[in-house]
């Protein structure tokens, strides 16, 4: 399920990942995340549903999809979601966002 708030570009990333998941090539891809202050070369790890840790009855409660990617330089996982999209995103040289 894609939430309405994820149509800020994150849904394009979800679609891209799902397309390559079905083709069994998602783990072979290399991504380049371009943020204002850094560039991260990474590979896909997993997709999951998450929330912001607020109580369900809180007006600030937020549920969303997220993805984990492995930073190839540090081997640490980082989360990408509709709030943490990079300025630009490339996969194997092709621009996704």
Secondary structure, DSSP 8 states (H G I E B T S, - for coil): ---GGGTTTHHHHHHHHHHHHHTT-GGG--EEEE-SS-EEEEEEEEEEEEE-S--TTSTT--EEEEEEEEETTT--EEEEETTS--SEEEETTEE--
